[in-house]
């Protein structure tokens, strides 16, 4: 167990010591933030205001703005749970490229402990970084207005982040095992950074796409994680707007917003409830772990 803990600490230190890696691991989150400032904020506000026809006198404009700010925060967190775990796991590629893995395999540490140390380091590092983003985001939003968040919702947000970091780490562990050079891993990261924002609906809500595209995007656990984050962090604002309306529309406005902003993942035209999304991510993570173990025992062989 000491060997496992030592390797985990070593992998965590490698990630945090490389400032450039830490910054680039949040590249998609930075892109989401910049796009929000210049383009996305107005688009989301206009979309919500378009659904408010006849209800303008009831809904507080500040609640709408805070809701949109929450949408930004979810986009940043969702993309972070994808890119940060991947960058943490590139340590495997670097070790393989520099033949460090030979030295590690020569130690008494068992093979399953070696692979688990990489995975654990990725989960811990990404959870710490993404939790920091969530904490900073909530602090900033508290100065801008009221998100109407309960302590349980905030704790739920951290829990969803942990689940997202675990699922992404398990998934990308199976991917990085195929890379033999840092350049190949870097090229894949470029593709991942470009696609992540679209897959999770950070740039455009998935509801705007066709049902086939929605199904494809929702096959990835990250899309479910973002939907879960919306349920945890944005429901308070929605409930407040619904209270302001006072039942005049029989809840039609809130239901329309939940559907348009993808509070529930849609697979084959079926909307999945929160508990099903959690189960799906859990099963996907477990399957990824099994594939990871199978691949590692064949890719990394002791000499």
Secondary structure, DSSP 4 states (H G I P E B T S, - for coil): -HHHHHHHHHHHHHHHH-HHHHHHTTHHHHHHHHHIIIIIHHHHHHHHHHTTTTTTTTS-HHHHHHHHHHHHHHHHHHHHHHHHHHHHHHHHHHHHHTTHHHHHHTSSS-HHHHHHHHHHHHHHHHHHHHHHHHHHHHHHHHHH------HHHHHHHHHHHHHHHHHHHHHHHHHHTT--SHHHHHHHHHHHHHHHHHHTTSSS-GGGS-HHHHHHHTTSHHHHHHHHHHHHHTHHHHHHHHHHHTTTTTTHHHHHHHHHTTSS-EETTEEPPHHHHHHHHHHHHHHHHHHHHHHHHHHS---
